Amino acid sequence: MSERESHLRQLSELLGDRDSADSKNSTRELARLAALLQDRESKKTRFRTREDMLKRLRQLRESYIAAQDFSEGDIVVWKDGMKNRSYPDYNEPVIVMEILGEPRVADHDSGTPYYHEELTVKLGWLDSDDELVCFHYDGNRFKKADDTE
């Protein structure tokens, strides 16, 4: 059993069996919480040495600059280590709504990580009410989703 599946099972036991019309939303929420727990656990043992940290930084840079060839309608997810927004969660599939011809530059204060971030794609996903939500993102932070997930 994977760590994520274990987290899902534990959360399900904590919440008890729920026979309701909200079971689809409950399942989605459980998956989101399990991903958060898994992410939190992985951060506890981040770097043992300076060399590990430098290796990770180089890996993330290579991942960030790796070309992604998205088309409208593609299903994408965050690349590992690239999530800089609250939504979507890691491994939560989103759909490419639009490839922006000219990147939009985020208009944030210089003290934020979003300062001058180039937003290159418009992505959509379902919120907890199964409504489509769309936001603009830096496409370098996403990869095509594996259809087998």
VEXSEVO-534746 format. One record per residue: residue number from 0; x, y, z of N, C-alpha, C in turn; residue in one letter. Coordinates in steps of 0.05 Angstrom, whole numbers, plus 32768, in hexadecimal, padded with zeros to 4 digits. Layout:
<recs>
+------+------+------+------+------+------+------+------+------+------+------+
! resi !  n_u !  n_v !  n_w ! ca_u ! ca_v ! ca_w !  c_u !  c_v !  c_w ! resn !
+------+------+------+------+------+------+------+------+------+------+------+
!  NUM !    X !    Y !    Z !    X !    Y !    Z !    X !    Y !    Z !    A !
...
+------+------+------+------+------+------+------+------+------+------+------+
</recs>
This chain:
<recs>
+------+------+------+------+------+------+------+------+------+------+------+
! resi !  n_u !  n_v !  n_w ! ca_u ! ca_v ! ca_w !  c_u !  c_v !  c_w ! resn !
+------+------+------+------+------+------+------+------+------+------+------+
!    0 ! 8011 ! 7FE8 ! 8000 ! 8000 ! 8000 ! 8000 ! 8012 ! 8019 ! 8000 !    M !
!    1 ! 800D ! 802C ! 7FEE ! 801D ! 8044 ! 7FEC ! 8017 ! 8056 ! 8004 !    S !
!    2 ! 8029 ! 8068 ! 8009 ! 8025 ! 807B ! 801F ! 800C ! 808B ! 801C !    E !
!    3 ! 8006 ! 8093 ! 8003 ! 7FEE ! 80A2 ! 7FFE ! 7FD5 ! 8092 ! 8004 !    R !
!    4 ! 7FD5 ! 8079 ! 7FFB ! 7FBE ! 8067 ! 8000 ! 7FBA ! 8063 ! 801E !    E !
!    5 ! 7FD1 ! 8061 ! 802D ! 7FD0 ! 805E ! 804A ! 7FC3 ! 8077 ! 8056 !    S !
!    6 ! 7FCB ! 808F ! 804D ! 7FBF ! 80A8 ! 8057 ! 7FA1 ! 80A9 ! 8051 !    H !
!    7 ! 7F9A ! 80A0 ! 8039 ! 7F7D ! 80A0 ! 8032 ! 7F6D ! 808D ! 8044 !    L !
!    8 ! 7F78 ! 8076 ! 8049 ! 7F6B ! 8063 ! 805B ! 7F68 ! 806E ! 8077 !    R !
!    9 ! 7F7D ! 807A ! 8081 ! 7F7C ! 8086 ! 809C ! 7F67 ! 809C ! 809E !    Q !
!   10 ! 7F67 ! 80AD ! 808A ! 7F54 ! 80C3 ! 808A ! 7F37 ! 80B8 ! 8088 !    L !
!   11 ! 7F34 ! 80A4 ! 8077 ! 7F19 ! 8098 ! 8074 ! 7F10 ! 808C ! 808F !    S !
!   12 ! 7F22 ! 807F ! 809D ! 7F1B ! 8074 ! 80B7 ! 7F14 ! 808A ! 80CB !    E !
!   13 ! 7F23 ! 80A0 ! 80CA ! 7F1D ! 80B6 ! 80DD ! 7F02 ! 80C2 ! 80D8 !    L !
!   14 ! 7EFB ! 80C5 ! 80BE ! 7EE2 ! 80D2 ! 80B7 ! 7ECA ! 80BF ! 80B9 !    L !
!   15 ! 7ED0 ! 80A5 ! 80B9 ! 7EBA ! 8091 ! 80BA ! 7EAE ! 808E ! 809F !    G !
!   16 ! 7E9D ! 807A ! 809D ! 7E8F ! 8075 ! 8083 ! 7E79 ! 808A ! 8080 !    D !
!   17 ! 7E79 ! 8097 ! 8069 ! 7E65 ! 80AB ! 8063 ! 7E55 ! 80A2 ! 804B !    R !
!   18 ! 7E3C ! 809B ! 8050 ! 7E2A ! 8095 ! 803A ! 7E19 ! 80AD ! 8034 !    D !
!   19 ! 7E23 ! 80BE ! 8022 ! 7E14 ! 80D7 ! 801C ! 7E18 ! 80DE ! 7FFF !    S !
!   20 ! 7E09 ! 80F2 ! 7FF7 ! 7E0B ! 80FC ! 7FDB ! 7E26 ! 8109 ! 7FD7 !    A !
!   21 ! 7E34 ! 8110 ! 7FED ! 7E4D ! 811E ! 7FEC ! 7E65 ! 810B ! 7FEA !    D !
!   22 ! 7E60 ! 80F1 ! 7FE4 ! 7E76 ! 80DE ! 7FE5 ! 7E8C ! 80E4 ! 7FD0 !    S !
!   23 ! 7E84 ! 80EF ! 7FB9 ! 7E98 ! 80F6 ! 7FA5 ! 7EA9 ! 810D ! 7FAF !    K !
!   24 ! 7E9D ! 8121 ! 7FBB ! 7EAC ! 8138 ! 7FC6 ! 7EBD ! 812E ! 7FDE !    N !
!   25 ! 7EB3 ! 811C ! 7FEE ! 7EC2 ! 8112 ! 8005 ! 7EDA ! 8103 ! 7FFB !    S !
!   26 ! 7ED7 ! 80F3 ! 7FE6 ! 7EEE ! 80E4 ! 7FDC ! 7F03 ! 80F7 ! 7FD1 !    T !
!   27 ! 7EFA ! 810C ! 7FC3 ! 7F0D ! 811F ! 7FB8 ! 7F1C ! 812E ! 7FCF !    R !
!   28 ! 7F0D ! 8135 ! 7FE4 ! 7F19 ! 8142 ! 7FFB ! 7F2C ! 8130 ! 8009 !    E !
!   29 ! 7F26 ! 8117 ! 800C ! 7F38 ! 8103 ! 8018 ! 7F52 ! 8101 ! 8008 !    L !
!   30 ! 7F50 ! 8100 ! 7FEE ! 7F67 ! 80FF ! 7FDD ! 7F78 ! 8118 ! 7FE0 !    A !
!   31 ! 7F6B ! 812F ! 7FE1 ! 7F7A ! 8148 ! 7FE5 ! 7F88 ! 8148 ! 8000 !    R !
!   32 ! 7F7B ! 8140 ! 8015 ! 7F87 ! 813F ! 802F ! 7F9E ! 812B ! 8030 !    L !
!   33 ! 7F9B ! 8114 ! 8023 ! 7FB1 ! 8100 ! 8023 ! 7FC9 ! 810C ! 8014 !    A !
!   34 ! 7FC5 ! 811A ! 7FFE ! 7FDB ! 8126 ! 7FF0 ! 7FE9 ! 813B ! 8001 !    A !
!   35 ! 7FDA ! 814A ! 8010 ! 7FE6 ! 815E ! 8022 ! 7FF6 ! 8150 ! 8038 !    L !
!   36 ! 7FEC ! 813B ! 8044 ! 7FFB ! 812C ! 8058 ! 8014 ! 8120 ! 804D !    L !
!   37 ! 8012 ! 8115 ! 8035 ! 802A ! 8109 ! 8028 ! 803F ! 811F ! 8023 !    Q !
!   38 ! 8036 ! 8136 ! 8019 ! 8048 ! 814C ! 8014 ! 8056 ! 8155 ! 802E !    D !
!   39 ! 8046 ! 8158 ! 8043 ! 8050 ! 8160 ! 805D ! 8065 ! 814C ! 8067 !    R !
!   40 ! 805F ! 8133 ! 8065 ! 8072 ! 811E ! 806E ! 808C ! 811F ! 805F !    E !
!   41 ! 808A ! 8123 ! 8044 ! 80A3 ! 8124 ! 8034 ! 80B4 ! 813C ! 803B !    S !
!   42 ! 80A9 ! 8151 ! 8045 ! 80B8 ! 8169 ! 804B ! 80C7 ! 8166 ! 8066 !    K !
!   43 ! 80BF ! 8153 ! 8076 ! 80CC ! 814F ! 8090 ! 80E9 ! 8146 ! 808D !    K !
!   44 ! 80EF ! 8137 ! 8078 ! 810A ! 812D ! 8074 ! 8115 ! 8138 ! 805A !    T !
!   45 ! 8113 ! 8152 ! 8057 ! 811A ! 815F ! 803E ! 8138 ! 815B ! 8036 !    R !
!   46 ! 8149 ! 8168 ! 8045 ! 8165 ! 8167 ! 803D ! 8177 ! 815F ! 8055 !    F !
!   47 ! 8187 ! 814B ! 8050 ! 8199 ! 8142 ! 8064 ! 81B4 ! 8151 ! 8063 !    R !
!   48 ! 81BB ! 815A ! 804B ! 81D5 ! 8167 ! 8047 ! 81D1 ! 817F ! 8033 !    T !
!   49 ! 81E5 ! 8190 ! 8033 ! 81E6 ! 81A6 ! 8020 ! 81E6 ! 819B ! 8003 !    R !
!   50 ! 81F5 ! 8185 ! 7FFF ! 81F6 ! 8179 ! 7FE4 ! 81DB ! 8170 ! 7FDB !    E !
!   51 ! 81CB ! 8164 ! 7FEE ! 81B0 ! 815C ! 7FE7 ! 819F ! 8174 ! 7FDE !    D !
!   52 ! 81A2 ! 818A ! 7FEC ! 8193 ! 81A2 ! 7FE6 ! 819B ! 81AC ! 7FCA !    M !
!   53 ! 81B4 ! 81AE ! 7FC5 ! 81BE ! 81B7 ! 7FAB ! 81B5 ! 81A5 ! 7F94 !    L !
!   54 ! 81B6 ! 818B ! 7F99 ! 81AC ! 8178 ! 7F85 ! 818F ! 817C ! 7F7F !    K !
!   55 ! 817F ! 8180 ! 7F94 ! 8162 ! 8184 ! 7F90 ! 815D ! 819E ! 7F81 !    R !
!   56 ! 816B ! 81B3 ! 7F88 ! 8168 ! 81CD ! 7F79 ! 816E ! 81C9 ! 7F5C !    L !
!   57 ! 8183 ! 81BB ! 7F55 ! 818A ! 81B7 ! 7F39 ! 8175 ! 81A6 ! 7F2B !    R !
!   58 ! 816A ! 8191 ! 7F39 ! 8155 ! 8181 ! 7F2D ! 813C ! 8191 ! 7F27 !    Q !
!   59 ! 8135 ! 81A2 ! 7F3A ! 811D ! 81B3 ! 7F37 ! 8121 ! 81C7 ! 7F20 !    L !
!   60 ! 8139 ! 81D2 ! 7F1E ! 813E ! 81E4 ! 7F08 ! 813B ! 81D6 ! 7EED !    R !
!   61 ! 8146 ! 81BE ! 7EEB ! 8144 ! 81AF ! 7ED2 ! 8127 ! 81A8 ! 7ECC !    E !
!   62 ! 8118 ! 81A1 ! 7EE0 ! 80FB ! 819B ! 7EDC ! 80EC ! 81B4 ! 7ED3 !    S !
!   63 ! 80F3 ! 81CB ! 7EDF ! 80E5 ! 81E3 ! 7ED9 ! 80E9 ! 81EC ! 7EBC !    Y !
!   64 ! 8102 ! 81E9 ! 7EB3 ! 8109 ! 81F3 ! 7E98 ! 8103 ! 81DE ! 7E82 !    I !
!   65 ! 80FC ! 81C6 ! 7E8A ! 80F6 ! 81B1 ! 7E76 ! 80DD ! 81B9 ! 7E66 !    A !
!   66 ! 80E0 ! 81B9 ! 7E4C ! 80CA ! 81C2 ! 7E3B ! 80B1 ! 81B0 ! 7E3E !    A !
!   67 ! 809B ! 81BD ! 7E3F ! 8081 ! 81AF ! 7E40 ! 8071 ! 81B7 ! 7E28 !    Q !
!   68 ! 8067 ! 81A4 ! 7E1A ! 8057 ! 81AA ! 7E02 ! 803A ! 81A4 ! 7E07 !    D !
!   69 ! 802C ! 81B8 ! 7E13 ! 8010 ! 81B5 ! 7E1A ! 7FFF ! 81BE ! 7E03 !    F !
!   70 ! 7FE7 ! 81B2 ! 7E01 ! 7FD2 ! 81BB ! 7DEE ! 7FB9 ! 81BF ! 7DFE !    S !
!   71 ! 7FA8 ! 81D0 ! 7DF4 ! 7F8E ! 81D4 ! 7E01 ! 7F80 ! 81B9 ! 7E03 !    E !
!   72 ! 7F75 ! 81B3 ! 7E1A ! 7F68 ! 8199 ! 7E1F ! 7F79 ! 8184 ! 7E2C !    G !
!   73 ! 7F94 ! 8189 ! 7E2E ! 7FA5 ! 8176 ! 7E3B ! 7F9F ! 8176 ! 7E59 !    D !
!   74 ! 7FA3 ! 815F ! 7E65 ! 7FA1 ! 815C ! 7E82 ! 7FBD ! 815E ! 7E8E !    I !
!   75 ! 7FC1 ! 816F ! 7EA1 ! 7FDB ! 8174 ! 7EAD ! 7FD9 ! 8173 ! 7ECC !    V !
!   76 ! 7FF1 ! 8170 ! 7ED8 ! 7FF4 ! 8171 ! 7EF5 ! 800D ! 8180 ! 7EFC !    V !
!   77 ! 8010 ! 8188 ! 7F15 ! 8029 ! 8196 ! 7F1E ! 8041 ! 8183 ! 7F19 !    W !
!   78 ! 8057 ! 818E ! 7F11 ! 8070 ! 817F ! 7F12 ! 8079 ! 817E ! 7F30 !    K !
!   79 ! 8087 ! 8169 ! 7F36 ! 8091 ! 8165 ! 7F52 ! 80A2 ! 817E ! 7F5A !    D !
!   80 ! 809C ! 8189 ! 7F71 ! 80AB ! 819F ! 7F7B ! 80A4 ! 81BA ! 7F6F !    G !
!   81 ! 8090 ! 81BC ! 7F5F ! 8089 ! 81D5 ! 7F51 ! 8070 ! 81E3 ! 7F5B !    M !
!   82 ! 8062 ! 81D8 ! 7F6D ! 8048 ! 81E3 ! 7F76 ! 804D ! 81FC ! 7F86 !    K !
!   83 ! 8044 ! 8213 ! 7F7C ! 8047 ! 822C ! 7F8A ! 802C ! 823A ! 7F8E !    N !
!   84 ! 8016 ! 822C ! 7F8B ! 7FFB ! 8236 ! 7F8F ! 7FEC ! 8222 ! 7FA0 !    R !
!   85 ! 7FD6 ! 822B ! 7FAC ! 7FC6 ! 821A ! 7FBD ! 7FB7 ! 8205 ! 7FAD !    S !
!   86 ! 7FAF ! 820C ! 7F95 ! 7FA0 ! 81FA ! 7F84 ! 7FAC ! 81F9 ! 7F69 !    Y !
!   87 ! 7FAA ! 81E4 ! 7F5B ! 7F9F ! 81CA ! 7F63 ! 7FB4 ! 81BC ! 7F75 !    P !
!   88 ! 7FAB ! 81A5 ! 7F81 ! 7FBE ! 8195 ! 7F92 ! 7FD0 ! 8185 ! 7F80 !    D !
!   89 ! 7FE6 ! 817B ! 7F8B ! 7FF7 ! 8169 ! 7F7C ! 7FE6 ! 8152 ! 7F73 !    Y !
!   90 ! 7FEC ! 8149 ! 7F5B ! 7FDF ! 8132 ! 7F4E ! 7FC1 ! 8136 ! 7F48 !    N !
!   91 ! 7FB7 ! 814F ! 7F4D ! 7F9B ! 8155 ! 7F45 ! 7F9B ! 815D ! 7F28 !    E !
!   92 ! 7F8D ! 814D ! 7F17 ! 7F8D ! 8154 ! 7EFB ! 7F7E ! 816D ! 7EF5 !    P !
!   93 ! 7F8A ! 817D ! 7EE3 ! 7F7D ! 8196 ! 7ED9 ! 7F7E ! 8196 ! 7EBB !    V !
!   94 ! 7F6D ! 81A5 ! 7EAE ! 7F6D ! 81A6 ! 7E91 ! 7F77 ! 81C1 ! 7E87 !    I !
!   95 ! 7F87 ! 81BF ! 7E71 ! 7F91 ! 81D8 ! 7E65 ! 7F7A ! 81E4 ! 7E56 !    V !
!   96 ! 7F71 ! 81FB ! 7E5F ! 7F5B ! 820A ! 7E52 ! 7F66 ! 821B ! 7E3B !    M !
!   97 ! 7F7E ! 8226 ! 7E3F ! 7F88 ! 8239 ! 7E2B ! 7FA7 ! 823B ! 7E2F !    E !
!   98 ! 7FB5 ! 823C ! 7E18 ! 7FD1 ! 8242 ! 7E18 ! 7FD3 ! 8260 ! 7E12 !    I !
!   99 ! 7FDE ! 826F ! 7E23 ! 7FDF ! 828C ! 7E1F ! 7FF4 ! 8293 ! 7E0B !    L !
!  100 ! 7FED ! 82A2 ! 7DF6 ! 8000 ! 82AA ! 7DE2 ! 8017 ! 82BA ! 7DED !    G !
!  101 ! 8010 ! 82CF ! 7DFB ! 8024 ! 82DF ! 7E09 ! 8021 ! 82DA ! 7E27 !    E !
!  102 ! 8037 ! 82D2 ! 7E34 ! 8035 ! 82CE ! 7E51 ! 802B ! 82E7 ! 7E60 !    P !
!  103 ! 801A ! 82E2 ! 7E73 ! 8011 ! 82F8 ! 7E84 ! 8024 ! 82F9 ! 7E9C !    R !
!  104 ! 802C ! 8311 ! 7EA4 ! 803F ! 8313 ! 7EBA ! 802F ! 8319 ! 7ED3 !    V !
!  105 ! 8033 ! 8309 ! 7EE8 ! 8025 ! 830C ! 7F01 ! 802B ! 8327 ! 7F0D !    A !
!  106 ! 8017 ! 8335 ! 7F16 ! 8019 ! 8350 ! 7F20 ! 8019 ! 8350 ! 7F3E !    D !
!  107 ! 802D ! 8344 ! 7F4A ! 802F ! 8343 ! 7F67 ! 8046 ! 8354 ! 7F71 !    H !
!  108 ! 8047 ! 8359 ! 7F8B ! 805D ! 8367 ! 7F98 ! 8077 ! 8358 ! 7F94 !    D !
!  109 ! 808D ! 8366 ! 7F94 ! 80A7 ! 8359 ! 7F90 ! 80AF ! 8347 ! 7FA7 !    S !
!  110 ! 80A1 ! 8349 ! 7FBE ! 80A7 ! 8337 ! 7FD4 ! 8098 ! 831D ! 7FD4 !    G !
!  111 ! 808A ! 8317 ! 7FBE ! 807C ! 82FD ! 7FBD ! 8088 ! 82EB ! 7FA8 !    T !
!  112 ! 8084 ! 82D1 ! 7FAA ! 808F ! 82BE ! 7F96 ! 8082 ! 82C1 ! 7F7B !    P !
!  113 ! 806C ! 82CF ! 7F79 ! 805E ! 82D2 ! 7F60 ! 8067 ! 82EB ! 7F50 !    Y !
!  114 ! 8079 ! 82FB ! 7F5C ! 8082 ! 8313 ! 7F4F ! 808D ! 830D ! 7F33 !    Y !
!  115 ! 8082 ! 8319 ! 7F1F ! 808A ! 8316 ! 7F03 ! 8089 ! 82F9 ! 7EF9 !    H !
!  116 ! 807A ! 82E8 ! 7F06 ! 8077 ! 82CC ! 7EFD ! 8068 ! 82CD ! 7EE2 !    E !
!  117 ! 8073 ! 82BF ! 7ECE ! 8066 ! 82BF ! 7EB4 ! 8050 ! 82A9 ! 7EB3 !    E !
!  118 ! 8038 ! 82B2 ! 7EAF ! 8021 ! 82A0 ! 7EAE ! 801C ! 8299 ! 7E91 !    L !
!  119 ! 801F ! 827F ! 7E8B ! 801E ! 8277 ! 7E6E ! 8007 ! 8265 ! 7E67 !    T !
!  120 ! 7FF9 ! 825A ! 7E7B ! 7FE2 ! 8248 ! 7E75 ! 7FCA ! 824F ! 7E87 !    V !
!  121 ! 7FB3 ! 824A ! 7E7D ! 7F9A ! 824D ! 7E8C ! 7F91 ! 8230 ! 7E91 !    K !
!  122 ! 7F8E ! 8228 ! 7EAB ! 7F87 ! 820D ! 7EB2 ! 7F6C ! 820D ! 7EC0 !    L !
!  123 ! 7F5D ! 81F7 ! 7EBC ! 7F43 ! 81F4 ! 7EC9 ! 7F42 ! 81DA ! 7ED9 !    G !
!  124 ! 7F33 ! 81DB ! 7EEF ! 7F2E ! 81C2 ! 7EFE ! 7F13 ! 81C5 ! 7F0C !    W !
!  125 ! 7F0A ! 81AF ! 7F18 ! 7EF0 ! 81AF ! 7F26 ! 7EF4 ! 81B6 ! 7F43 !    L !
!  126 ! 7EE4 ! 81C9 ! 7F4D ! 7EE5 ! 81CF ! 7F6A ! 7ED4 ! 81BB ! 7F79 !    D !
!  127 ! 7ED1 ! 81BF ! 7F93 ! 7EC2 ! 81AC ! 7FA4 ! 7EA5 ! 81AA ! 7F9D !    S !
!  128 ! 7E9A ! 81BD ! 7F8D ! 7E7E ! 81BC ! 7F84 ! 7E7C ! 81B3 ! 7F67 !    D !
!  129 ! 7E92 ! 81A7 ! 7F5D ! 7E93 ! 819E ! 7F41 ! 7E8E ! 81B5 ! 7F2D !    D !
!  130 ! 7E97 ! 81CD ! 7F34 ! 7E96 ! 81E4 ! 7F23 ! 7EB2 ! 81E9 ! 7F17 !    E !
!  131 ! 7EB3 ! 81F1 ! 7EFE ! 7ECD ! 81F6 ! 7EF1 ! 7ED9 ! 8210 ! 7EFC !    L !
!  132 ! 7EF2 ! 820E ! 7F04 ! 7F01 ! 8226 ! 7F0D ! 7F1A ! 8228 ! 7EFB !    V !
!  133 ! 7F1F ! 8240 ! 7EF2 ! 7F36 ! 8245 ! 7EE1 ! 7F49 ! 825A ! 7EEC !    C !
!  134 ! 7F63 ! 8255 ! 7EEB ! 7F78 ! 8268 ! 7EF3 ! 7F8F ! 8266 ! 7EDF !    F !
!  135 ! 7F9F ! 827B ! 7EE0 ! 7FB7 ! 827C ! 7ECF ! 7FCF ! 8273 ! 7EDF !    H !
!  136 ! 7FE1 ! 8264 ! 7ED2 ! 7FF9 ! 8259 ! 7EDF ! 8011 ! 825A ! 7ECD !    Y !
!  137 ! 8028 ! 8256 ! 7ED9 ! 8041 ! 8253 ! 7ECA ! 8042 ! 8236 ! 7EC0 !    D !
!  138 ! 8040 ! 8232 ! 7EA6 ! 803F ! 8218 ! 7E9B ! 8058 ! 8207 ! 7EA0 !    G !
!  139 ! 806F ! 8214 ! 7EA6 ! 8087 ! 8205 ! 7EAC ! 8085 ! 81F4 ! 7EC5 !    N !
!  140 ! 8071 ! 81FA ! 7ED5 ! 806D ! 81EB ! 7EEF ! 805C ! 81D3 ! 7EEC !    R !
!  141 ! 8052 ! 81CD ! 7ED4 ! 803F ! 81B7 ! 7ECF ! 804A ! 81A3 ! 7EBB !    F !
!  142 ! 8040 ! 818B ! 7EBC ! 8047 ! 8176 ! 7EA8 ! 802D ! 8168 ! 7EA0 !    K !
!  143 ! 802E ! 815B ! 7E89 ! 8017 ! 814B ! 7E81 ! 8012 ! 8135 ! 7E95 !    K !
!  144 ! 7FF9 ! 8131 ! 7E9B ! 7FF2 ! 811C ! 7EAE ! 7FF5 ! 8100 ! 7EA1 !    A !
!  145 ! 7FFC ! 80ED ! 7EB1 ! 7FFD ! 80D1 ! 7EA8 ! 7FE1 ! 80C7 ! 7EA7 !    D !
!  146 ! 7FD8 ! 80BF ! 7E90 ! 7FBC ! 80B6 ! 7E8D ! 7FB5 ! 809D ! 7E9E !    D !
!  147 ! 7FCA ! 8090 ! 7EA8 ! 7FC5 ! 8078 ! 7EB8 ! 7FC0 ! 807E ! 7ED6 !    T !
!  148 ! 7FC4 ! 8097 ! 7EDE ! 7FC1 ! 809F ! 7EFA ! 7FA4 ! 809E ! 7F02 !    E !
+------+------+------+------+------+------+------+------+------+------+------+
</recs>
